[in-house]
Amino acid sequence: MLSLTCKASVKAVIYLGSIAEHGNRASIKEIAAFINENEHTVGKLLQKLVKDGIINSYKGPKGGFYITAKQQKQPVINIIHSIDGEEVFNQCGLGLSKCIETRPCPFHNDYKPVREMFKQMCSNKRICDLHENVNKGLAYLTG
């Protein structure tokens, strides 16, 4: 459902939230290492997230990427919209380009409510809801 880049973006933002309470900033290299993703990919997605106001960056020797308390209250769907767009919530479960109500794929009727529940979850969950469990050791960003 979500692209690999979008999944990496969500993990990166959750990581930034998990270090924010200490006022820390993180480099591309640090974020990429922690979420086990390619530095080049992480650099591009972080730039997009900064441009869209999801996170911030600060240049200079003590610079890096960070997220404010206000930004942490954003719903996770904002990250998804920034990277994959709204269409991710309308895609076919089998990836067919012409899957519609009148010409459904074999998964269509079962997949549609799952897709809608996922969209609702992403709309309701805030970034801070996710990184709190990481900080408590109840959830993890690496496998």
N, CA, C and O of each residue as an XYZ file, in Angstrom:
572
protein
N       0.825     -1.191      0.000
C       0.000      0.000      0.000
C       0.870      1.256      0.000
O       0.764      2.070     -0.917
N       1.717      1.428      0.996
C       2.618      2.581      1.025
C       3.897      2.230      0.275
O       4.351      1.087      0.313
N       4.474      3.212     -0.403
C       5.753      2.996     -1.080
C       6.853      2.799     -0.034
O       6.687      3.163      1.130
N       7.955      2.229     -0.457
C       9.089      2.049      0.449
C       9.601      3.393      0.944
O      10.007      3.518      2.100
N       9.585      4.396      0.077
C      10.019      5.738      0.458
C       9.106      6.324      1.523
O       9.568      6.975      2.460
N       7.813      6.090      1.377
C       6.858      6.608      2.359
C       7.054      5.918      3.711
O       7.008      6.569      4.755
N       7.269      4.629      3.690
C       7.527      3.899      4.944
C       8.788      4.440      5.620
O       8.814      4.626      6.836
N       9.825      4.691      4.830
C      11.058      5.257      5.378
C      10.799      6.649      5.951
O      11.370      7.013      6.979
N       9.954      7.415      5.301
C       9.613      8.764      5.775
C       8.913      8.710      7.122
O       9.237      9.477      8.029
N       7.965      7.813      7.250
C       7.243      7.670      8.517
C       8.218      7.276      9.627
O       8.169      7.828     10.726
N       9.101      6.321      9.337
C      10.084      5.902     10.341
C      11.012      7.055     10.716
O      11.325      7.239     11.892
N      11.453      7.834      9.724
C      12.354      8.961      9.995
C      11.689     10.003     10.881
O      12.311     10.520     11.809
N      10.436     10.313     10.602
C       9.722     11.317     11.397
C       9.476     10.796     12.820
O       9.601     11.548     13.786
N       9.135      9.539     12.943
C       8.952      8.960     14.276
C      10.275      9.023     15.041
O      10.290      9.345     16.229
N      11.374      8.720     14.369
C      12.686      8.809     15.027
C      12.954     10.236     15.497
O      13.392     10.445     16.629
N      12.693     11.220     14.630
C      12.913     12.615     15.038
C      12.042     12.972     16.241
O      12.485     13.690     17.137
N      10.817     12.478     16.263
C       9.954     12.715     17.418
C      10.504     12.081     18.677
O      10.385     12.639     19.767
N      11.111     10.905     18.524
C      11.617     10.188     19.695
C      12.821     10.871     20.329
O      13.096     10.662     21.511
N      13.544     11.687     19.561
C      14.706     12.394     20.127
C      14.403     13.856     20.426
O      15.254     14.567     20.959
N      13.211     14.307     20.092
C      12.866     15.729     20.217
C      12.776     16.213     21.659
O      13.082     17.372     21.939
N      12.366     15.355     22.564
C      12.185     15.809     23.955
C      13.484     16.285     24.578
O      13.461     17.033     25.556
N      14.608     15.870     24.034
C      15.910     16.305     24.537
C      16.458     17.485     23.738
O      17.581     17.933     23.971
N      15.650     17.989     22.785
C      16.074     19.106     21.956
C      17.123     18.716     20.932
O      17.849     19.572     20.426
N      17.207     17.430     20.623
C      18.228     16.946     19.696
C      17.840     17.135     18.233
O      16.666     17.126     17.863
N      18.873     17.305     17.427
C      18.738     17.311     15.972
C      19.504     16.095     15.475
O      20.402     15.592     16.150
N      19.138     15.630     14.290
C      19.812     14.451     13.748
C      20.272     14.718     12.323
O      19.610     15.423     11.561
N      21.403     14.148     11.983
C      21.927     14.257     10.616
C      21.269     13.199      9.735
O      20.658     12.249     10.226
N      21.404     13.380      8.444
C      20.896     12.390      7.494
C      21.536     11.036      7.779
O      20.864     10.005      7.783
N      22.826     11.058      8.012
C      23.569      9.819      8.262
C      23.038      9.101      9.505
O      22.853      7.884      9.494
N      22.795      9.857     10.567
C      22.286      9.277     11.816
C      20.891      8.679     11.620
O      20.616      7.567     12.073
N      20.022      9.418     10.949
C      18.656      8.945     10.719
C      18.677      7.698      9.850
O      18.014      6.711     10.167
N      19.433      7.732      8.754
C      19.518      6.588      7.842
C      20.022      5.341      8.569
O      19.495      4.246      8.371
N      21.040      5.512      9.408
C      21.583      4.377     10.150
C      20.552      3.820     11.126
O      20.395      2.605     11.240
N      19.851      4.708     11.829
C      18.898      4.247     12.843
C      17.718      3.511     12.233
O      17.255      2.516     12.789
N      17.221      3.993     11.084
C      16.051      3.337     10.477
C      16.454      2.324      9.402
O      15.597      1.742      8.736
N      17.762      2.120      9.241
C      18.302      1.125      8.314
C      17.861      1.380      6.868
O      17.340      0.491      6.195
N      18.082      2.612      6.412
C      17.726      3.011      5.053
C      18.926      3.677      4.384
O      19.865      4.095      5.062
N      18.897      3.774      3.076
C      19.938      4.386      2.270
C      20.019      5.889      2.555
O      18.994      6.571      2.579
N      21.231      6.404      2.769
C      21.419      7.832      3.079
C      20.888      8.751      1.983
O      20.264      9.772      2.273
N      21.131      8.393      0.742
C      20.676      9.225     -0.372
C      19.153      9.335     -0.381
O      18.606     10.424     -0.557
N      18.479      8.217     -0.194
C      17.015      8.191     -0.149
C      16.504      9.019      1.022
O      15.577      9.815      0.870
N      17.105      8.831      2.181
C      16.692      9.566      3.377
C      16.896     11.066      3.180
O      16.052     11.862      3.590
N      17.994     11.453      2.565
C      18.248     12.871      2.314
C      17.166     13.502      1.446
O      16.695     14.604      1.730
N      16.780     12.806      0.397
C      15.732     13.330     -0.490
C      14.386     13.425      0.218
O      13.686     14.430      0.092
N      14.027     12.396      0.953
C      12.712     12.422      1.608
C      12.672     13.462      2.717
O      11.634     14.088      2.930
N      13.768     13.661      3.424
C      13.802     14.684      4.472
C      13.645     16.080      3.879
O      12.963     16.927      4.455
N      14.269     16.321      2.736
C      14.110     17.621      2.072
C      12.649     17.874      1.705
O      12.144     18.984      1.869
N      11.982     16.849      1.212
C      10.562     16.973      0.849
C       9.729     17.251      2.093
O       8.825     18.085      2.056
N      10.017     16.569      3.186
C       9.262     16.764      4.427
C       9.481     18.158      5.007
O       8.557     18.744      5.571
N      10.684     18.688      4.874
C      10.961     20.062      5.321
C      10.176     21.037      4.449
O       9.529     21.953      4.958
N      10.235     20.839      3.144
C       9.529     21.721      2.206
C       8.031     21.757      2.511
O       7.399     22.806      2.386
N       7.463     20.620      2.909
C       6.033     20.534      3.192
C       5.681     20.869      4.648
O       4.519     20.760      5.040
N       6.674     21.276      5.450
C       6.421     21.723      6.818
C       6.167     20.611      7.833
O       5.688     20.876      8.935
N       6.481     19.386      7.472
C       6.283     18.261      8.398
C       7.366     18.275      9.467
O       7.093     18.024     10.641
N       8.602     18.572      9.053
C       9.748     18.667      9.959
C      10.521     19.937      9.617
O      10.143     20.677      8.709
N      11.604     20.185     10.351
C      12.457     21.357     10.124
C      13.905     20.922      9.967
O      14.285     19.808     10.328
N      14.696     21.828      9.421
C      16.139     21.600      9.381
C      16.839     22.885      9.781
O      16.309     23.987      9.642
N      18.037     22.700     10.278
C      18.862     23.823     10.702
C      20.246     23.590     10.126
O      20.834     22.526     10.321
N      20.766     24.579      9.419
C      22.073     24.434      8.787
C      23.174     24.875      9.733
O      22.946     25.648     10.663
N      24.357     24.375      9.481
C      25.519     24.772     10.264
C      26.115     23.610     11.015
O      25.635     22.480     10.925
N      27.182     23.901     11.769
C      27.908     22.835     12.478
C      27.046     22.073     13.497
O      27.254     20.880     13.716
N      26.100     22.749     14.104
C      25.223     22.077     15.073
C      23.840     21.868     14.476
O      22.846     21.757     15.194
N      23.794     21.816     13.159
C      22.536     21.680     12.450
C      22.043     20.255     12.390
O      22.617     19.340     12.981
N      20.971     20.100     11.664
C      20.373     18.785     11.491
C      18.875     18.922     11.332
O      18.346     20.023     11.181
N      18.209     17.798     11.366
C      16.762     17.762     11.216
C      16.126     17.597     12.581
O      16.666     16.926     13.461
N      14.956     18.227     12.743
C      14.245     18.148     14.012
C      12.758     18.378     13.791
O      12.333     18.796     12.714
N      11.981     18.103     14.817
C      10.531     18.282     14.757
C      10.093     19.015     16.018
O      10.548     18.697     17.117
N       9.214     19.991     15.859
C       8.735     20.771     17.001
C       7.573     20.058     17.688
O       7.010     19.101     17.154
N       7.229     20.535     18.863
C       6.092     19.961     19.600
C       4.797     20.112     18.793
O       3.970     19.200     18.768
N       4.625     21.254     18.139
C       3.427     21.468     17.328
C       3.384     20.500     16.145
O       2.334     19.938     15.836
N       4.527     20.309     15.487
C       4.588     19.387     14.351
C       4.328     17.941     14.776
O       3.803     17.150     13.992
N       4.686     17.601     15.989
C       4.463     16.241     16.484
C       2.977     15.922     16.651
O       2.597     14.753     16.715
N       2.153     16.935     16.719
C       0.711     16.733     16.877
C      -0.002     16.526     15.529
O      -1.214     16.316     15.488
N       0.756     16.588     14.442
C       0.190     16.335     13.109
C      -0.220     14.869     12.974
O       0.403     13.989     13.567
N      -1.253     14.617     12.205
C      -1.593     13.222     11.935
C      -0.579     12.605     10.963
O       0.001     13.304     10.133
N      -0.380     11.321     11.075
C       0.557     10.591     10.221
C       0.180     10.723      8.745
O       1.047     10.647      7.875
N      -1.083     10.915      8.465
C      -1.528     11.037      7.075
C      -0.851     12.212      6.363
O      -0.738     12.202      5.137
N      -0.403     13.221      7.109
C       0.305     14.349      6.485
C       1.612     13.882      5.841
O       1.991     14.369      4.776
N       2.291     12.946      6.482
C       3.534     12.396      5.922
C       3.206     11.644      4.636
O       3.888     11.796      3.623
N       2.163     10.840      4.692
C       1.760     10.035      3.528
C       1.365     10.930      2.365
O       1.748     10.673      1.224
N       0.602     11.976      2.647
C       0.214     12.914      1.585
C       1.443     13.583      0.977
O       1.493     13.799     -0.233
N       2.426     13.911      1.795
C       3.639     14.570      1.323
C       4.436     13.672      0.381
O       4.959     14.145     -0.628
N       4.534     12.404      0.696
C       5.401     11.498     -0.062
C       4.650     10.737     -1.159
O       5.087     10.728     -2.310
N       3.542     10.107     -0.821
C       2.817      9.259     -1.786
C       1.580      9.926     -2.372
O       1.118      9.537     -3.445
N       1.043     10.915     -1.687
C      -0.171     11.566     -2.159
C      -1.424     10.825     -1.715
O      -1.348      9.738     -1.144
N      -2.562     11.419     -1.980
C      -3.865     10.872     -1.575
C      -4.201      9.581     -2.322
O      -4.906      8.722     -1.791
N      -3.700      9.441     -3.549
C      -4.080      8.296     -4.374
C      -3.697      6.948     -3.768
O      -4.242      5.916     -4.162
N      -2.771      6.947     -2.820
C      -2.384      5.692     -2.175
C      -3.590      5.035     -1.479
O      -3.627      3.817     -1.302
N      -4.556      5.849     -1.094
C      -5.737      5.323     -0.406
C      -6.845      4.913     -1.374
O      -7.938      4.535     -0.951
N      -6.565      4.989     -2.651
C      -7.532      4.588     -3.669
C      -7.008      3.477     -4.563
O      -7.713      3.031     -5.469
N      -5.789      3.024     -4.325
C      -5.169      2.032     -5.189
C      -5.769      0.637     -4.997
O      -6.283      0.291     -3.933
N      -5.683     -0.124     -6.045
C      -6.141     -1.509     -6.049
C      -5.202     -2.371     -5.199
O      -3.991     -2.154     -5.184
N      -5.769     -3.338     -4.502
C      -4.980     -4.257     -3.685
C      -4.023     -5.122     -4.488
O      -3.022     -5.598     -3.952
N      -4.314     -5.330     -5.753
C      -3.441     -6.103     -6.638
C      -2.603     -5.220     -7.550
O      -1.799     -5.712     -8.342
N      -2.799     -3.918     -7.434
C      -2.032     -2.983     -8.247
C      -2.567     -2.794     -9.657
O      -1.860     -2.279    -10.524
N      -3.805     -3.204     -9.896
C      -4.395     -3.037    -11.225
C      -4.772     -1.576    -11.448
O      -5.238     -0.905    -10.528
N      -4.574     -1.090    -12.654
C      -4.867      0.311    -12.938
C      -6.351      0.553    -13.210
O      -6.820      1.686    -13.098
N      -7.091     -0.487    -13.562
C      -8.509     -0.314    -13.893
C      -9.420     -1.112    -12.965
O     -10.397     -1.710    -13.415
N      -9.111     -1.121    -11.707
C      -9.944     -1.810    -10.718
C     -10.985     -0.812    -10.212
O     -10.639      0.145     -9.520
N     -12.244     -1.027    -10.547
C     -13.330     -0.143    -10.125
C     -14.521     -0.994     -9.706
O     -14.537     -2.205     -9.925
N     -15.510     -0.359     -9.106
C     -16.700     -1.066     -8.616
C     -17.353     -1.942     -9.687
O     -17.782     -3.060     -9.402
N     -17.427     -1.436    -10.909
C     -18.108     -2.185    -11.972
C     -17.199     -3.220    -12.635
O     -17.665     -4.072    -13.390
N     -15.901     -3.138    -12.348
C     -14.945     -4.092    -12.908
C     -13.864     -4.357    -11.845
O     -12.708     -3.974    -12.023
N     -14.251     -5.018    -10.734
C     -13.337     -5.184     -9.597
C     -12.326     -6.315     -9.796
O     -12.563     -7.263    -10.544
N     -11.198     -6.185     -9.107
C     -10.226     -7.273     -9.047
C     -10.751     -8.311     -8.043
O     -11.720     -8.032     -7.338
N     -10.140     -9.495     -7.962
C     -10.616    -10.519     -7.025
C     -10.578    -10.100     -5.544
O     -11.330    -10.640     -4.733
N      -9.708     -9.141     -5.188
C      -9.595     -8.674     -3.798
C     -10.490     -7.481     -3.487
O     -10.677     -7.140     -2.320
N     -11.037     -6.850     -4.501
C     -11.665     -5.533     -4.377
C     -12.605     -5.394     -3.176
O     -12.419     -4.501     -2.350
N     -13.582     -6.239     -3.076
C     -14.597     -6.091     -2.020
C     -14.038     -6.319     -0.621
O     -14.529     -5.735      0.346
N     -13.020     -7.157     -0.506
C     -12.396     -7.389      0.801
C     -11.354     -6.322      1.136
O     -11.172     -5.964      2.299
N     -10.680     -5.826      0.117
C      -9.589     -4.877      0.330
C     -10.082     -3.456      0.600
O      -9.455     -2.716      1.356
N     -11.181     -3.081     -0.003
C     -11.695     -1.715      0.124
C     -11.892     -1.293      1.585
O     -11.436     -0.211      1.954
N     -12.557     -2.107      2.444
C     -12.702     -1.670      3.842
C     -11.373     -1.624      4.600
O     -11.205     -0.803      5.500
N     -10.441     -2.488      4.246
C      -9.122     -2.467      4.888
C      -8.404     -1.164      4.546
O      -7.814     -0.520      5.414
N      -8.463     -0.795      3.294
C      -7.850      0.453      2.824
C      -8.471      1.651      3.543
O      -7.759      2.570      3.947
N      -9.783      1.643      3.700
C     -10.471      2.749      4.375
C     -10.131      2.799      5.865
O      -9.983      3.880      6.435
N     -10.007      1.622      6.495
C      -9.620      1.591      7.915
C      -8.188      2.101      8.095
O      -7.888      2.797      9.065
N      -7.310      1.750      7.154
C      -5.923      2.225      7.222
C      -5.874      3.748      7.091
O      -5.128      4.409      7.813
N      -6.655      4.297      6.185
C      -6.709      5.754      6.015
C      -7.212      6.413      7.300
O      -6.678      7.436      7.729
N      -8.231      5.828      7.903
C      -8.783      6.376      9.150
C      -7.740      6.335     10.268
O      -7.593      7.292     11.028
N      -7.017      5.214     10.358
C      -5.977      5.088     11.377
C      -4.903      6.154     11.177
O      -4.473      6.783     12.143
N      -4.469      6.363      9.941
C      -3.437      7.362      9.648
C      -3.930      8.783      9.904
O      -3.138      9.675     10.206
N      -5.230      8.987      9.785
C      -5.818     10.302     10.079
C      -5.919     10.541     11.577
O      -5.791     11.675     12.038
N      -6.148      9.481     12.334
C      -6.337      9.610     13.781
C      -5.032      9.566     14.578
O      -4.917     10.227     15.610
N      -4.062      8.802     14.115
C      -2.790      8.680     14.833
C      -1.930      9.901     14.564
O      -1.729     10.304     13.418
N      -1.428     10.477     15.645
C      -0.517     11.612     15.516
C       0.914     11.098     15.608
O       1.160     10.006     16.120
N       1.834     11.880     15.120
C       3.244     11.502     15.176
C       3.654     11.225     16.615
O       4.361     10.254     16.883
N       3.214     12.075     17.548
C       3.581     11.892     18.957
C       3.007     10.594     19.533
O       3.614     10.004     20.426
N       1.861     10.143     19.045
C       1.295      8.875     19.521
C       2.231      7.718     19.208
O       2.331      6.767     19.983
N       2.913      7.799     18.080
C       3.779      6.710     17.646
C       5.150      6.747     18.305
O       5.676      5.705     18.695
N       5.734      7.930     18.432
C       7.081      7.950     19.020
C       7.054      7.753     20.530
O       8.068      7.361     21.107
N       5.941      8.009     21.182
C       5.855      7.753     22.628
C       6.085      6.278     22.932
O       6.778      5.946     23.894
N       5.509      5.389     22.121
C       5.707      3.953     22.335
C       7.139      3.520     22.016
O       7.653      2.583     22.627
N       7.778      4.191     21.071
C       9.184      3.906     20.786
C      10.025      4.288     22.003
O      10.893      3.522     22.422
N       9.773      5.469     22.571
C      10.527      5.917     23.742
C      10.310      5.029     24.959
O      11.212      4.866     25.781
N       9.117      4.454     25.078
C       8.807      3.561     26.201
C       9.302      2.143     25.984
O       9.189      1.305     26.878
N       9.850      1.862     24.803
C      10.319      0.513     24.498
C       9.185     -0.449     24.159
O       9.372     -1.666     24.186
N       8.002      0.095     23.839
C       6.860     -0.743     23.492
C       6.715     -0.955     21.986
O       5.936     -1.798     21.541
N       7.481     -0.175     21.200
C       7.478     -0.297     19.738
C       8.890      0.003     19.239
O       9.674      0.658     19.925
N       9.201     -0.478     18.049
C      10.557     -0.374     17.522
C      10.521      0.087     16.068
O       9.544     -0.143     15.356
N      11.593      0.739     15.641
C      11.700      1.230     14.268
C      12.606      0.356     13.407
O      12.689      0.567     12.197
N      13.271     -0.598     13.991
C      14.152     -1.491     13.245
C      13.742     -2.933     13.516
O      13.199     -3.254     14.573
N      14.008     -3.780     12.555
C      13.568     -5.160     12.683
C      14.615     -6.142     12.799
O      14.333     -7.335     12.911
